[in-house]
Amino acid sequence: MRHRLALLCLILPLGLQAAPPANQPHLRVIGHGMPDVDLDNAIYEVPVAANVSYQDLVDSLKSLSEGMNFVSPASFPIGEHMKLRGQDPQGIKEVRTFCNLSMGTEIILDHPEFLVFAPCRVAIYEKPDAQGKRHLYLGLDRPTHDLKNIKNPTPRAQASAQQLEDALIGLLEKARRGDF
């Protein structure tokens, strides 16, 4: 009887611990004044500092990415194409691509189908706040989230995707401030 009571005293507190709410997102803390990463979302969004212009941001991305051994093989000025079709893009809308094969090679070697997500994409866009004033943002398509679409990714590919994502988040962190 004592043993059962002792066992009950040990088990009961474990059963009373509150489980995290099912709707609470899984987060990874970034720090440095950056938003946390919602691990359930493919998009990582970062507000650009108010004193950083669009051109400052583009120049910063170019300078920083080159220093990190990234190439930017393409940019797609979606907003300009919308204007040519008579549509108001309601601010800046574009996508820039970034590639660093020294970081991403393992993913592609282990899972060639991952090429559908390459190169990595960063969006530059404006969107309005509650008062209708437009603010500039950077958005990243997260490589680790993309890798969830690959069946049984190798540990090497997972590590490579995380390294690539961390580097891109570091790029966004500096570019949003207009660093060079």
C-alpha positions as CSV (number, residue, x, y, z in Angstrom):
1,M,0.0,0.0,0.0
2,R,2.8,2.4,0.9
3,H,4.5,1.7,-2.4
4,R,1.3,2.5,-4.3
5,L,0.9,5.7,-2.4
6,A,4.5,6.7,-3.0
7,L,4.1,5.9,-6.7
8,L,0.9,7.9,-6.9
9,C,2.6,10.9,-5.3
10,L,5.3,10.7,-8.0
11,I,3.0,10.2,-10.9
12,L,0.2,12.7,-10.0
13,P,2.4,15.9,-10.3
14,L,3.5,14.7,-13.8
15,G,0.0,14.3,-14.9
16,L,-1.0,17.8,-13.7
17,Q,1.6,19.6,-15.7
18,A,-0.1,21.8,-18.3
19,A,0.6,20.9,-21.9
20,P,1.4,23.8,-24.2
21,P,-1.7,25.0,-26.1
22,A,-2.2,23.1,-29.4
23,N,-2.5,26.4,-31.4
24,Q,0.7,27.9,-30.0
25,P,3.3,28.2,-32.8
26,H,6.7,26.5,-32.4
27,L,9.2,29.3,-32.3
28,R,13.0,29.6,-32.6
29,V,14.4,32.7,-31.0
30,I,16.7,34.8,-33.2
31,G,17.5,37.7,-30.9
32,H,19.3,40.9,-32.1
33,G,15.9,42.7,-32.2
34,M,14.8,40.2,-34.9
35,P,11.4,38.5,-34.9
36,D,11.3,34.9,-33.8
37,V,11.0,32.2,-36.5
38,D,7.6,30.5,-36.6
39,L,8.8,27.0,-37.4
40,D,5.3,26.1,-38.8
41,N,5.5,28.9,-41.4
42,A,7.4,28.9,-44.6
43,I,7.7,32.7,-44.5
44,Y,10.1,34.6,-42.3
45,E,9.2,38.3,-42.4
46,V,11.3,41.2,-41.1
47,P,10.4,44.9,-41.0
48,V,13.0,47.2,-42.5
49,A,14.1,50.1,-40.3
50,A,12.2,53.3,-41.0
51,N,15.4,55.2,-41.9
52,V,16.4,52.7,-44.6
53,S,15.1,53.5,-48.1
54,Y,14.4,50.9,-50.8
55,Q,17.6,51.8,-52.6
56,D,19.6,51.6,-49.4
57,L,18.1,48.1,-48.8
58,V,19.0,46.9,-52.3
59,D,22.5,48.2,-52.0
60,S,22.9,46.6,-48.6
61,L,21.6,43.2,-49.8
62,K,24.0,43.3,-52.7
63,S,27.1,44.3,-50.7
64,L,26.4,41.9,-47.8
65,S,25.5,38.9,-49.9
66,E,28.6,39.3,-52.0
67,G,30.7,39.4,-48.8
68,M,28.9,36.2,-47.7
69,N,29.8,34.4,-51.0
70,F,26.2,34.5,-52.2
71,V,25.4,35.3,-55.8
72,S,22.1,36.9,-56.8
73,P,21.3,35.3,-60.2
74,A,17.9,36.9,-60.7
75,S,15.5,39.6,-59.6
76,F,11.9,39.9,-60.6
77,P,10.4,43.4,-60.2
78,I,6.8,42.2,-59.9
79,G,5.5,45.7,-59.1
80,E,6.9,47.1,-62.3
81,H,5.3,44.3,-64.3
82,M,2.0,45.0,-62.6
83,K,2.3,48.7,-63.6
84,L,2.9,47.7,-67.2
85,R,-0.4,45.8,-67.1
86,G,-2.3,48.8,-65.7
87,Q,-2.4,47.5,-62.1
88,D,-1.4,49.4,-59.0
89,P,1.1,47.3,-57.1
90,Q,0.4,49.4,-54.0
91,G,4.1,49.9,-53.2
92,I,7.3,48.0,-53.9
93,K,6.9,44.3,-54.8
94,E,9.9,42.3,-56.0
95,V,11.7,39.0,-55.5
96,R,15.4,38.6,-55.4
97,T,17.2,35.2,-55.5
98,F,20.3,34.3,-53.6
99,C,22.5,31.2,-54.0
100,N,25.5,29.9,-52.1
101,L,26.5,26.5,-53.4
102,S,29.1,25.9,-50.7
103,M,26.1,25.9,-48.3
104,G,23.4,24.2,-50.4
105,T,25.3,21.6,-52.3
106,E,24.6,18.8,-49.8
107,I,20.9,19.3,-50.1
108,I,20.9,19.1,-53.9
109,L,23.3,16.1,-54.0
110,D,21.2,14.1,-51.5
111,H,17.8,15.3,-52.9
112,P,18.0,16.6,-56.5
113,E,14.2,17.3,-56.4
114,F,15.0,20.1,-53.9
115,L,16.1,22.2,-57.0
116,V,12.4,23.3,-57.3
117,F,13.1,25.5,-54.3
118,A,16.5,26.9,-55.6
119,P,17.8,29.5,-55.6
120,C,16.7,30.9,-52.2
121,R,14.1,33.7,-52.5
122,V,13.9,37.0,-50.6
123,A,11.0,39.3,-51.2
124,I,11.1,43.0,-50.8
125,Y,7.7,44.6,-50.4
126,E,5.6,47.3,-48.9
127,K,2.4,46.8,-47.0
128,P,0.2,49.2,-45.1
129,D,-0.2,49.5,-41.3
130,A,-3.5,50.0,-39.6
131,Q,-3.4,53.7,-40.6
132,G,-2.7,52.9,-44.2
133,K,0.9,54.0,-44.2
134,R,3.2,51.7,-46.2
135,H,6.2,50.1,-44.6
136,L,9.0,48.2,-46.2
137,Y,9.6,44.5,-45.4
138,L,11.8,41.6,-46.3
139,G,10.4,38.1,-46.5
140,L,12.4,34.9,-46.7
141,D,11.2,31.5,-48.1
142,R,12.8,29.4,-45.3
143,P,15.0,26.5,-46.7
144,T,14.3,24.3,-43.6
145,H,10.6,24.6,-44.2
146,D,11.0,23.8,-47.9
147,L,12.9,20.7,-46.9
148,K,9.8,19.4,-45.1
149,N,8.5,18.6,-48.6
150,I,11.3,16.1,-49.2
151,K,10.5,12.5,-47.9
152,N,13.1,11.3,-45.4
153,P,15.7,14.2,-45.8
154,T,19.2,13.1,-44.9
155,P,20.8,14.5,-41.7
156,R,23.4,16.2,-44.0
157,A,20.6,17.9,-46.0
158,Q,18.9,19.0,-42.8
159,A,22.2,20.5,-41.5
160,S,22.8,22.2,-44.8
161,A,19.3,23.7,-44.9
162,Q,19.7,25.0,-41.4
163,Q,23.1,26.6,-42.2
164,L,21.7,28.2,-45.3
165,E,18.7,29.5,-43.5
166,D,20.8,30.9,-40.6
167,A,23.0,32.7,-43.1
168,L,20.1,34.2,-44.9
169,I,18.5,35.4,-41.6
170,G,21.8,37.0,-40.8
171,L,21.8,38.7,-44.2
172,L,18.2,40.0,-43.5
173,E,19.2,41.2,-40.0
174,K,22.0,43.4,-41.4
175,A,20.2,44.5,-44.6
176,R,17.1,45.7,-42.7
177,R,19.3,48.2,-41.0
178,G,21.1,49.2,-44.2
179,D,24.4,47.8,-43.1
180,F,27.2,47.1,-45.7
